[in-house]
Amino acid sequence: MKKKIFSGVQPTGNLHLGNYLGAIKNFVSLNNDNKNECIFCVVDLHAITIAQDSITLRENIRETVATFIACGIDPKKSIIFNQSKVAAHSEAAWILSCVARMGWLNRMTQFKEKAGKDKENASVGLYSYPVLMAADILLYDSTHVPVGNDQKQHLELCRDIAQKFNNDFKVENFFKIPEPLIQKEFSRIMSLKDGSKKMSKSETSDLSRINLTDGNDQILNKIKKAKTDSLPIPSTVKELNDRPEARNLIGIYSSISDSTLESSIQKFSGKNFSDFKENLSEILIDKLSPISDEIKRLLKEKSYLDEILEEGSKKAENIASKKIREIHDIIGF
Ligand code: AQP
C-alpha cells in the first residue's frame, strides 16, 4: 500500500539546521521513494498564531518553498502548497475544535512554552494550533507524518481527535489514524548556546542556530563560538549523558554525515573540541553551502516559486474539498 505522507513547515523565517536534520532531510528521502505520495505544506495559517509582518510573511512563504526545493524535494513528485490557499483547512479546524476537548489542549507543552508567563495575552490561535494541525493531516487521509520530536505530542492529539470523530459519528476508519515518523536519533537539535533548549527560529541570538542561508564564514564563526565544556571527547556515548552541548554537537556531526553517535565518538575520542569543531564546520559547509546557494538562486525566481504554490494548491484543493464534503454529510450539514 502507498504511504500518504503529509508534513508542514511554518514560514516564520530563519529556517535552520534543526528544521533540516529533524524534518526536511526526512521529507527528501520520503519524496525520493516512488512508493510514497507526499504533500509538503507551507503552514502560513499556523504562522499567524504569532503576529507577522505581511511583507515579510510573503517573502518567508517563498523562502520556505525555495528551501524545500533546494534541499531536494521535487515539486513534480510531491505536492507543495500553502495552507491558506485551501479553505478546507480552516473549516476542518473549526469542526475538529468542536470534537477536541479542552482538557486535551490544556496538556500541550508547546503552548505553555510559547505563551510563557503571559498566557492571557496569547492568541486563541496559538492555543488551538494543534487542532489546525490535526485538520491539515486528516484532510488528506495521511498515513505517515514526518516531524521533529517537538511535534510528537501534537501528533498524538491528532490521533485522539481522529478516533473521537470516528467514534462520535460512528464512521469507523473515516479519518485514518496517522503514524508519526520521528527519527530515533537526532530528532531534536539543540541551541548552539544552550544544550537544554531546542534550536529555534525565534531565539533572538542568531549565534544559537545555523540558518540554512548562512554563508561559510557564518557557519565557521557560529561553530567556533558554540558552547562546549572543558573535557575532551569521551570514548563512550554514556559519558555524554551530563554534557548536553557536547552531545548536541556530536549529534549534529553524526546526523549530517549519516553516521551513528558511536562511530563519531570513536573517530574523535580523546581529541579536544577545537579539532572536532574544525571537522564539524567543514562537513556543515560541504553539505549546506549547495543548499544555501540554491535557496538564494531560487529566491530570485519569484514567479517560478509562485507557480509551484499555485499548482500545488489546486491539487491539494481537489483532495481536501472532497473530504470536507464527506465531513459535511457525516455531520448533517
Ligand atoms: N530544533 C529542532 N530539532 C529537530 N526538529 C526540529 N523542528 C523544528 N525545530 C527543530 C522540526 O521542523 C519542522 C518544522 O518546524 P516548524 O516550522 O513547524 O516549527 P519550528 O521550527 O519549531 O518553528 P517555530 O515554532 O516558528 O519557531 P520557534 O521554535 O522558534 O518558536 C517540524 O517538524 C519540527 O518538529
Residues whose N, C-alpha, C, O or C-beta is under 5 A from the ligand:
A	BS01	AQP	G8 V9 Q10 T12 G18 N19 G22 A23 P146 V147 G148 N149 D150 Q151 S187 R188 I189 M190 K198 M199 S200 K201 S202 E203
